[in-house]
Amino acid sequence: MQYVPITRQVKIVCKVCKHLIITFIILFPVLIWSQTAEKSVWQPFDYFVGTWVGHETGRPGIGKGERTYEYIMDGRYLYFRNISKFEPQEKNPEGEVHEDWTFYSYDSNRDIIVMRQFNIEGFVNRFTLDSLSTDNKVFVFVSESSENAPPGLRARMTYTIRDDDEFEEVFELAFPGGTYSVYLKNFWKRKGE
């Protein structure tokens, strides 16, 4: 084993510490900025956190729903679980129970909110936030892709905040070459504790 004088060991340790300190000084503001930027993109979505009950109308019929929004995984994602029960109707004498799990994430590479919706019917839809009104009351998401849906089908989801405890949700579909038409319109009220 070769002997290294103690003064040389101290110099090596000091040099390593100096590099670590410089790296920390450079990276610390970047880390703080990225966390702050990510938190600020979620601010408009804070409104939705909580449990909601809904009245739903559209092609599946008339229904009632319940959903809960919450931040998960240290606030990196917004998640909601939805269950809707539609009354029996002529086209669907058994009625219908619809369930979906939806995850919102922030894609920092594209600087955009992405919504991924997993439906009990087997559809997996990916939307991106297309527009957000300046008052943060109207959110418009458009589909990027839909698994297990007809080719070329497009979808649009619009959330409009009516007041502190009520919002409207409109789900529209457009088949290839067509324009959007309303498939479902829902009115959600914050559930009292």
N, C-alpha and C positions, 0 to 999 in steps of 0.2 A: 504494500500500500504506500502510495506516495504522500508525503507530508506537504500540506499547503499552509503557509504561514497565516496566523490568525488575522493579521491586518489585511491580507488579500481576501480572506473569507468575509470579513466585514465589508470590504469594498464591493464584493459580488452581491451580498445581501442588500446593501444600500442601493446598488444599481437596479436590482430586481424590484425593490420597493418603490424606487423612483418611477419605473415604468408602470407599475401597478397604479400608483397615485395619478400619474398623467392619464392613463387609460380611464380611470374612474372619473376624473375631472371632465374628460371629453364625453364619456358615455352617459354620465348621470343626468345632464340636462335633456339628452335625447330620450332616455327612459321616462323621465318625468313628463316630458312633452307628449310622448306617445300615449301614456296612460291618461293624461288630461284630455287629449284629442279624442281618444276612444270613449271616455266618459261623456264628453260633450255631445257626441253623435247620438247618444241614447237619451239625452234630456227631453226631446219631444215625445219619446215613447213612455216616459215615466207616468204619464196620464193613465195608461192602460193597466198598470199594475193593480191587481185585486181580482175580485170575483164579480162576474156579471151574469145577469139573466136576460134572455132575449125573446122577442117575438119575431118570428120568421115567416116570410111569404115568398112564393116563387113557384117554379116548375115542380118542385117536390111536394107542394101543397102549403098548408098552414102548420106551423110548428112552434115549439118552445125549445129554447136552448139554455145551456149554462156553460160558461167557460171561465178559466182562471189564468191570468197572466202573472208571470213571475220571472225575475232575473235568476239565472242559474250560472253555475261554474264561475263563481267570483265576479258576477256581473258582466261577463263577456258575452252572454247570449240572453235574449228575451225568449221565453217559451210560453205557449198557451196550449191548453187542452180543451177541446170543445166537444160537447155531446148535444145533439139536436134530435128531437123526436117529432116527426111529422104525422099528423092525423091521417087516418085512412081516407082515400078519395077514389073516384071512379077508375082512374088510371092505375092506382096502387091501393087496392082494397085492404091490404095488410098494414098500410102505413109504412113508415120508414124510420130507422134509427141511423143517424149519421154521426160518425166520430172522426175527428182529425186532430193531429198533433202538429203544431207549427213552431218552427224555430227561426228566430231572426238573428242574423250575425252581421258583423261589420267587416267588409272586404277592404282592407287598407290598400291593397294594390290598385283597386279600381275606385276607392273612396266612395263606397256605396253600401247601403243596407241591402242585404239579401234575405229573402223570406223563403223558407223551405217548408212545404206543407205535405204531410203524409196522411192520406185519406183511407178510411176503412175499405173503400171500394177498390183500392189498389192503385189509385192515381198518386203520383208524387210530382208536385208542382214546384218549380223554382221561379220566384218572382224577384224583381229588383225594384227599389224605390225609384219611380220615374219622376215624381214631383212631390214637393212638400210646400204647402202655402206659407207665406211669410209670417202668418200668425200661428203656425204650427197646428192648424185645425183640420186641414185636408191632406190626407196621405194617399197617393196614387201609386199602386204597384202594378207592373205589367209582367206578364210571364216571359221567361227566357226559354223554358222547356217544360214538357209534361210527359212523364213516363206513363205508358199504358193508355194514352189518349189518342184519338184519331190524329193522323199526321196533319200538321199545319194548323191545328186548333190553337187559338190564342185566348188568353184570359186576362182580365183586368179586375183588380180588387181596390175599391175606394173606401176609405174610412173618413167620416166627417164628424168631428166633435161638435155636439150641439150645446152642451153645457158641462159643468163639473162632473156630472154623474150620468151622462147619456151620450151615446154616439150611434151613428148610422153606418152600416156596412152594406156595400153594393158589390155583388159578384156578377161580372159580365163575361160572356163567351162570344167569340167570333170564329166562324168556320172559314176555311180558305176562300178568299175573294169576297167575304162578307164583312159587314160592320158589326160592332159590338151590340149585343142585346142583353137585357137584364135576365139573369138566371135565378138570382136570389137577392132579396132585399131584407135586411135584418135591422132591428132596432134594439139596442142593448142599454140596460140600466144597471148602474153599480148596485151590487147586492149589499143591503144594510147588514151590519154586524149584529 
